[in-house]
Amino acid sequence: MIFNIQKCSIHDGAGLRTLVFFKGCPLHCLWCANPESQSYQPEIMEIPRKCIACRACQKVCSEAAISLQDGEYRIDRSRCKKCFRCTDVCYAMSKEAVGEDMDVDSLFQEIHKDRRFYQQSGGGVTFSGGEPLTQPDFLAEVAKKCRKNRINTAIETCGYGNYEAFKKALPYIDSMFIDMKHMDSKVHTRLTGVGNEVILDNIRAISTHGIPITIRTPVIPGCNDSIDNIEAIAGFIKELQNVQEYELLPYHQLGVSKYVSLGVPYQLEDTAPPADEEMAELVRRANRILQPCGKRCFYTKNNKKEIIEC
């Protein structure tokens, strides 16, 4: 299941890229910027500012789950059965269905539309999520088709999945971005809902396949931004084959509105992004461990890599 296809991205791989977002993830990170990616089932997102109060959605709702609230027709999620009739008739697209089943050929056709941009920029397609590794058969087939057509293919992943199932896709992958949130499994469980043992084992296994890997850590103040945690992750990276870069991603609140659209609470509402000085210090500490091994840590500011020497 796919929930979004984003064109002409300059992140998550070289050149201009098409980002394909798989729906469904075994992790439920407190700071997730794409909460609509977590469920493996289609969902309804509401965009209240688009509501024109035409009542079309209310008229077709068999559960009487839609009512007027402050001039907008909103869904009572406790009553909603997700029949999607409201999204079918919402002319203003105030209510949208998120999540679509696609077959390999249909998805590849969308990817192939941008081939000219890939050729001109050295770009390609990046499979993201959600978690693409938990849809291994589909991932392998579409990645194989991309390789056959000489389209550069990358994966952005949390690293959680059945290695024996997804390893068949790895021969068709040109690069990977793998998240590491915390080295303490108990803290990892508190932050994401699962421990990190499967993730660490998978990273070790993937690193033997010769695929260039960038490890990433989203830096969330009060959650995983301690120097001890970043140094522990750098120490883990230090021993890995085919990992040359460690990227720290400053926390942001760009996805908060999506929680409102899904009708779910956002737990880090009072969390502010880390200061540049904090990011620089974390990069510096990681590079003390990584640079002697020929690896490097950085964070991106204004689309430019900030590499602070140790």
Number of C-alpha atoms within 10 A of each C-alpha: 20 23 23 18 15 12 16 16 17 15 13 21 25 18 20 23 28 29 26 24 23 27 29 24 24 17 20 18 19 16 22 23 17 17 23 27 26 19 16 18 15 20 18 22 21 23 18 18 9 14 19 16 16 13 17 17 24 22 13 15 18 14 13 13 17 22 15 12 10 7 11 19 23 23 24 13 14 7 12 16 11 15 13 18 17 25 21 15 17 19 15 15 18 23 26 19 18 18 22 15 13 13 13 14 12 11 15 17 10 14 22 17 12 19 21 12 17 22 15 10 14 15 25 29 31 29 25 24 25 30 26 29 28 22 18 19 16 18 21 23 18 22 28 20 15 20 16 10 11 13 22 24 23 28 27 26 24 25 24 25 21 15 19 9 14 18 18 15 18 20 14 21 21 20 21 25 24 22 22 21 25 25 21 15 14 13 17 21 16 14 19 18 15 19 20 23 13 14 21 16 13 19 23 15 14 21 16 11 14 14 19 18 23 21 23 23 21 19 24 21 17 11 18 20 22 16 15 14 18 23 21 17 22 25 14 15 23 21 12 16 18 17 22 19 21 28 23 24 18 20 20 17 15 10 15 19 14 19 19 15 19 17 16 11 11 17 11 16 10 8 15 13 13 17 11 12 9 16 21 18 14 24 27 21 20 31 24 17 22 24 17 11 12 12 18 25 29 24 22 14 11 6 9 9 12 17 16 19 15 16
